[in-house]
């Protein structure tokens, strides 16, 4: 699923410089909203956030109609 979130048009640039708690909640909401537009995706779960200086690494599980996929996204903060 590398690049999958970007393919669905999730906007992340406006999160740069925002408080980290806000970024984390928005990332989860925006990723879920973007990916669940696809009828094959049933849910998004198991979000995990790792903060490294000016980046957040997000990992999550995408539950589809054919199984589960692990995905990772790196976001500048």
N, CA, C and O of each residue as an XYZ file, in Angstrom:
308
protein
N       0.813     -1.216      0.000
C       0.000      0.000      0.000
C       0.844      1.262      0.000
O       0.319      2.353      0.224
N       2.107      1.139     -0.240
C       2.964      2.322     -0.265
C       2.413      3.308     -1.289
O       2.175      2.936     -2.438
N       2.209      4.561     -0.885
C       1.680      5.572     -1.786
C       0.173      5.544     -1.926
O      -0.401      6.403     -2.595
N      -0.476      4.575     -1.310
C      -1.919      4.410     -1.460
C      -2.696      5.597     -0.925
O      -3.660      6.045     -1.546
N      -2.281      6.105      0.218
C      -2.986      7.230      0.819
C      -2.911      8.447     -0.094
O      -3.911      9.135     -0.303
N      -1.725      8.712     -0.638
C      -1.574      9.855     -1.525
C      -2.440      9.699     -2.771
O      -2.965     10.685     -3.289
N      -2.591      8.471     -3.251
C      -3.417      8.226     -4.425
C      -4.873      8.609     -4.186
O      -5.606      8.905     -5.130
N      -5.282      8.604     -2.939
C      -6.666      8.926     -2.617
C      -6.838     10.370     -2.169
O      -7.914     10.744     -1.703
N      -5.813     11.176     -2.298
C      -5.949     12.606     -2.115
C      -6.033     13.099     -0.688
O      -6.649     14.134     -0.435
N      -5.441     12.399      0.239
C      -5.452     12.893      1.609
C      -4.486     14.075      1.704
O      -3.337     13.990      1.270
N      -4.964     15.157      2.268
C      -4.164     16.362      2.405
C      -3.424     16.340      3.740
O      -4.040     16.199      4.796
N      -2.102     16.480      3.685
C      -1.310     16.441      4.901
C      -0.427     17.665      5.095
O       0.047     17.907      6.204
N      -0.200     18.433      4.051
C       0.723     19.556      4.105
C       0.322     20.581      5.167
O       1.187     21.172      5.813
N      -0.972     20.793      5.351
C      -1.411     21.804      6.312
C      -1.183     21.390      7.761
O      -1.417     22.191      8.666
N      -0.736     20.169      8.005
C      -0.455     19.727      9.366
C       0.928     20.159      9.853
O       1.197     20.154     11.054
N       1.799     20.533      8.919
C       3.154     20.958      9.289
C       3.073     22.154     10.236
O       2.406     23.148      9.950
N       3.771     22.033     11.375
C       3.818     23.114     12.343
C       2.695     23.103     13.372
O       2.699     23.917     14.294
N       1.740     22.200     13.231
C       0.633     22.112     14.182
C       1.085     21.328     15.423
O       2.085     20.612     15.368
N       0.360     21.459     16.536
C       0.702     20.690     17.736
C       0.579     19.183     17.470
O      -0.332     18.742     16.770
N       1.493     18.412     18.029
C       1.546     16.975     17.771
C       0.234     16.257     18.107
O      -0.207     15.439     17.300
N      -0.414     16.516     19.250
C      -1.680     15.805     19.511
C      -2.731     16.049     18.417
O      -3.480     15.142     18.055
N      -2.777     17.262     17.906
C      -3.706     17.581     16.815
C      -3.330     16.793     15.558
O      -4.196     16.223     14.893
N      -2.038     16.765     15.240
C      -1.570     16.051     14.053
C      -1.948     14.576     14.133
O      -2.431     14.008     13.153
N      -1.735     13.959     15.271
C      -2.022     12.527     15.411
C      -3.494     12.227     15.197
O      -3.838     11.275     14.495
N      -4.361     13.022     15.790
C      -5.797     12.770     15.620
C      -6.236     13.042     14.184
O      -7.065     12.313     13.639
N      -5.689     14.081     13.576
C      -6.036     14.401     12.188
C      -5.511     13.359     11.213
O      -6.195     13.009     10.251
N      -4.307     12.862     11.452
C      -3.763     11.835     10.570
C      -4.669     10.612     10.543
O      -4.998     10.096      9.475
N      -5.066     10.157     11.713
C      -5.928      8.989     11.775
C      -7.254      9.245     11.054
O      -7.709      8.417     10.265
N      -7.855     10.377     11.326
C      -9.140     10.704     10.713
C      -9.020     10.832      9.194
O      -9.842     10.284      8.459
N      -8.009     11.547      8.725
C      -7.861     11.798      7.289
C      -7.509     10.535      6.508
O      -8.015     10.318      5.407
N      -6.645      9.709      7.078
C      -6.278      8.459      6.409
C      -7.504      7.566      6.287
O      -7.782      7.013      5.223
N      -8.227      7.435      7.381
C      -9.428      6.597      7.369
C     -10.465      7.132      6.384
O     -11.058      6.366      5.624
N     -10.679      8.425      6.398
C     -11.659      9.037      5.498
C     -11.270      8.837      4.033
O     -12.121      8.528      3.200
N      -9.994      9.012      3.723
C      -9.541      8.880      2.335
C      -9.646      7.444      1.837
O     -10.137      7.199      0.735
N      -9.192      6.507      2.640
C      -9.151      5.124      2.170
C     -10.514      4.452      2.135
O     -10.755      3.602      1.277
N     -11.393      4.805      3.028
C     -12.699      4.147      3.048
C     -13.618      4.636      1.928
O     -14.757      4.180      1.827
N     -13.148      5.540      1.099
C     -13.895      5.922     -0.103
C     -13.924      4.772     -1.098
O     -14.809      4.705     -1.952
N     -12.961      3.872     -0.989
C     -12.881      2.698     -1.863
C     -13.769      1.603     -1.276
O     -13.589      1.209     -0.124
N     -14.722      1.113     -2.060
C     -15.670      0.102     -1.593
C     -15.000     -1.197     -1.163
O     -15.581     -1.964     -0.396
N     -13.808     -1.452     -1.636
C     -13.104     -2.684     -1.271
C     -12.512     -2.618      0.127
O     -12.152     -3.647      0.699
N     -12.410     -1.423      0.677
C     -11.824     -1.240      2.006
C     -12.935     -1.202      3.039
O     -13.823     -0.351      2.995
N     -12.864     -2.145      3.968
C     -13.893     -2.273      4.992
C     -13.604     -1.413      6.226
O     -14.517     -0.834      6.814
N     -12.331     -1.334      6.612
C     -11.973     -0.520      7.776
C     -10.471     -0.301      7.829
O      -9.699     -0.959      7.132
N     -10.082      0.634      8.671
C      -8.682      0.926      8.951
C      -8.537      0.795     10.462
O      -9.352      1.329     11.214
N      -7.493      0.080     10.912
C      -7.339     -0.110     12.363
C      -5.868     -0.211     12.743
O      -4.981     -0.186     11.890
N      -5.640     -0.323     14.029
C      -4.292     -0.528     14.585
C      -3.315      0.585     14.212
O      -2.178      0.315     13.826
N      -3.759      1.830     14.328
C      -2.854      2.947     14.067
C      -1.742      2.959     15.111
O      -1.992      2.760     16.300
N      -0.527      3.193     14.662
C       0.615      3.335     15.554
C       1.451      4.504     15.049
O       1.750      4.597     13.859
N       1.820      5.381     15.950
C       2.565      6.583     15.593
C       3.931      6.575     16.268
O       4.043      6.300     17.463
N       4.962      6.877     15.495
C       6.313      6.995     16.024
C       6.837      8.373     15.618
O       6.916      8.695     14.432
N       7.189      9.169     16.604
C       7.655     10.534     16.338
C       9.174     10.551     16.356
O       9.795     10.143     17.337
N       9.770     11.025     15.265
C      11.220     11.150     15.129
C      11.558     12.567     14.698
O      11.487     12.901     13.516
N      11.924     13.393     15.664
C      12.284     14.793     15.410
C      11.190     15.514     14.634
O      10.174     15.883     15.223
N      11.366     15.726     13.331
C      10.385     16.495     12.559
C       9.556     15.610     11.622
O       9.032     16.087     10.615
N       9.441     14.325     11.956
C       8.645     13.399     11.146
C       7.817     12.501     12.055
O       8.205     12.205     13.186
N       6.678     12.078     11.542
C       5.866     11.075     12.219
C       5.719      9.898     11.264
O       5.294     10.059     10.121
N       6.074      8.725     11.746
C       5.862      7.498     10.987
C       4.557      6.885     11.478
O       4.386      6.643     12.673
N       3.653      6.640     10.562
C       2.349      6.079     10.886
C       2.264      4.699     10.254
O       2.521      4.542      9.061
N       1.906      3.704     11.048
C       1.614      2.391     10.507
C       0.175      2.052     10.875
O      -0.321      2.451     11.929
N      -0.485      1.310      9.993
C      -1.876      0.948     10.230
C      -2.225     -0.266      9.388
O      -1.519     -0.608      8.440
N      -3.322     -0.908      9.749
C      -3.817     -2.075      9.036
C      -5.043     -1.683      8.235
O      -5.968     -1.058      8.753
N      -5.037     -2.057      6.972
C      -6.178     -1.823      6.090
C      -6.898     -3.154      5.919
O      -6.315     -4.124      5.436
N      -8.162     -3.198      6.316
C      -8.967     -4.406      6.177
C      -9.775     -4.267      4.892
O     -10.608     -3.371      4.755
N      -9.511     -5.179      3.948
C     -10.195     -5.141      2.647
C     -11.093     -6.366      2.504
O     -11.112     -7.246      3.364
N     -11.817     -6.401      1.428
C     -12.700     -7.540      1.178
C     -11.937     -8.811      0.801
O     -12.539     -9.879      0.693
N     -10.628     -8.710      0.602
C      -9.820     -9.894      0.292
C      -8.750    -10.170      1.346
O      -7.932    -11.072      1.164
N      -8.741     -9.428      2.421
C      -7.758     -9.648      3.476
C      -7.252     -8.351      4.069
O      -7.804     -7.276      3.833
N      -6.184     -8.478      4.846
C      -5.609     -7.327      5.526
C      -4.256     -6.966      4.921
O      -3.503     -7.834      4.481
N      -3.967     -5.677      4.909
C      -2.701     -5.158      4.413
C      -2.119     -4.219      5.463
O      -2.850     -3.464      6.104
N      -0.816     -4.270      5.631
C      -0.134     -3.339      6.510
C       0.364     -2.171      5.654
O       0.870     -2.373      4.550
N       0.216     -0.964      6.167
C       0.681      0.197      5.425
C       1.473      1.111      6.340
O       1.319      1.086      7.561
N       2.319      1.914      5.724
C       3.189      2.844      6.463
C       3.213      4.171      5.717
O       3.219      4.216      4.487
N       3.227      5.231      6.483
C       3.255      6.569      5.904
C       4.184      7.426      6.750
O       4.159      7.333      7.978
N       5.003      8.259      6.115
C       5.867      9.191      6.831
C       5.378     10.604      6.536
O       5.176     10.981      5.382
N       5.192     11.380      7.609
C       4.645     12.727      7.478
C       5.604     13.712      8.117
O       6.046     13.505      9.247
N       5.933     14.791      7.399
C       6.732     15.874      7.966
C       5.866     16.698      8.911
O       4.702     16.980      8.628
N       6.463     17.078     10.046
C       5.710     17.947     10.972
C       6.470     19.204     11.155
O       6.032     20.088     11.891
